[in-house]
Amino acid sequence: MEIAAGLAQSIVISMKEIINQELNFINIDGIILASTDDSRIGEHHAGAKRVIETKSDLIVEYDGQYEGTKKGINIPIYSDQHLVGVIGITGNKDEVEKYGKIIKTMTEILVKDAWIKDVSFKKRDNYRILIEELLAPTFDLENIQTLANVLEINLNIPRIVVVGRIKNLSVERNEQIENVMNLLKVILTNDNQTIYNVNGQDIRILFRDNLQESALHYQLNSLIRQAEQQYGLQLYIGVGLVCDKLTGFRTSFERAVTALDWAILNSHNTIEYYSKLDLGMILTDISKNKSDEFIDQILGKLDKKELDEYAEILPIYGTNNGSIYKAADELFIHKNTLQYKLNKLHKVTGYNPRELDDYAILSLAFKLQNILNSR
C-alpha cells in the first residue's frame, strides 16, 4: 500500500497538535514524503532507510548521524502487517521516546481508516461503472463479466431494475447524496447481490428477484420514509420488470423510468410499478409534438392562471367521482364556486367536465400538460 502525500501530511500535522514536536513521514524508498518542517520534504532520510531494512525502531543520537537525519526517533508503520513507511519524531531522546508507541498506534489507525475509505470508494465506483454498463443500450460482455467477478456479483440470477429520483437536492447535494447512499447501505445490508448507486439526483438499484412484492415495497417505502424524516429529501421511485438475461437489463430500466415518470406526475403515489401502470404506460410515451398539438386543441383558450387553477380542480373533482360537495370540501371552496368554475371550463373549452367522455378528454389533456412540464 502506497501512502498518498496528502494523507501523510495530514497525519504529521495532526500528531504535532498532540505532542508539539516536529514530525516526518518517510516512504519505503527513504524519502521524506511529508513533514511539519516544509524544508525537509523530498529529502533522503538514511535513518528511515535503515528502519525499513531492519523493521525496528531507530534512535538518532545527534543531527547528521545518518544522512538527512536529525536527532530523534524513527518508527516503522504497518498496515495489515505490511510496512508502509516510517514516522520520525524530532527532538531529544528523553523527550520523544516516550511518544513513540502512541504515535505509532495513532498513525497506523489513521492509515487503516484512510485505506478502508479508499477501498470503499473504489468499490462504490466499480458498482457505478457496472450498473452503467448493464443499463447501457450496448455493452461489452467481457468487461462486464470481469468487473462482476471482481465485485463477486452473480449476473446469472434474475433481477429487477429500480430507478429513483431525489426531487429537492440543495446546495449541500454531496452530503445529501451520501446520506441516501448510507440509507441504502443500511436497508440493503443483508443482500450482497443487490447493487446500487446514487449519481446526482438519480438512484439506480438492481435487486435480485428473490423478494416478495410486499418485501420489495417495504424496503423502497422505508427508503422514501427515512429520507424524508431524517434528511427532508423527497424521493420518487419506479420499478421495472424482472429480467433473467443480461440483454433484459436495458428494457427493465426503460420500464422503470416510465414508472418513475408516472410516480412524479401522480401525487398519490411515490412508488409506481410498471406492471401496474394503466394510462401512465401510454401517456409517458407520447411524443412532445403530439402532446403539444392535443393540449393546444383542448386547452388552448385557457390562460396560464386558468390552466394552473383547473390543473388542481379537475383531478380532485375526478377522484371524488364528480361529487360537487366532496370536491368543493377538499378544495376548501363553496359548492357554488366550484359549479361556476366547471361551467366556465365548459364554456371556454367546449368540453363539459360533468359528462364522462368530455371529462376523460379534459383529464387526458391536463395529464399530458403535467408530463411536459416535468420534462
C-alpha positions, 0 to 999 in steps of 0.5 A: 500500500502506497501512502498518498502525500496528502494523507501523510501530511495530514497525519504529521500535522495532526500528531504535532497538535498532540505532542508539539514536536516536529514530525516526518513521514518517510516512504519505503524508498527513504524519502521524506514524503511529508513533514511539519518542517516544509524544508525537509520534504523530498529529502533522503532520510538514511535513518528511515532507510535503515528502519525499513531494512531492519523493521525496528525502531531507530534512535538518532543520537545527534543531527547528521548521524545518518544522512538527512537525519536529525536527532530523534526517533524513527518508527516503522508503520504497518498496515495489515502487517505490511510496512508502509513507511516510517514516522520520525519524531524530532527532538531529544531522546528523553523527550520523544521516546516516550511518544513513540508507541502512541504515535505509532498506534495513532498513525497506523489507525489513521492509515487503516481508516484512510485505506478502508475509505479508499477501498470503499470508494473504489468499490462504490465506483466499480458498482457505478461503472457496472450498473452503467454498463448493464443499463447501457443500450450496448455493452461489452460482455467481457468487461462486464463479466470481469468487473462482476467477478471482481465485485463477486456479483452473480449476473446469472440470477434474475433481477429487477431494475429500480430507478429513483429520483431525489426531487429537492437536492440543495446546495449541500447535494454531496452530503445529501447524496451520501446520506441516501447512499448510507440509507441504502447501505443500511436497508440493503445490508443483508443482500450482497447481490443487490447493487446500487448507486446514487449519481446526482439526483438519480438512484439506480438499484438492481435487486435480485428477484428473490423478494416478495412484492410486499418485501420489495415495497417495504424496503423502497417505502422505508427508503422514501420514509427515512429520507424524508424524516431524517434528511427532508429529501423527497424521493420518487421511485419506479420499478421495472420488470424482472429480467433473467438475461443480461440483454433484459437489463436495458428494457427493465430500466426503460420500464422503470423510468416510465414508472418513475415518470408516472410516480412524479406526475401522480401525487398519490403515489411515490412508488409506481410499478410498471406492471401496474401502470394503466394510462401512465404506460401510454401517456409517458410515451407520447411524443412532445409534438403530439402532446403539444398539438392535443393540449393546444386543441383542448386547452388552448383558450385557457390562460396560464392562471386558468390552466394552473387553477383547473390543473388542481380542480379537475383531478380532485373533482375526478377522484371524488367521482364528480361529487360537487360537495366532496370536491368543493370540501377538499378544495376548501371552496363553496359548492357554488364556486366550484359549479361556476368554475366547471361551467366556465371550463365548459364554456371556454373549452367546449368540453363539459367536465360533468359528462364522462367522455368530455371529462376523460378528454379534459383529464387526458389533456391536463395529464399530458400538460403535467408530463411536459412540464416535468420534462 
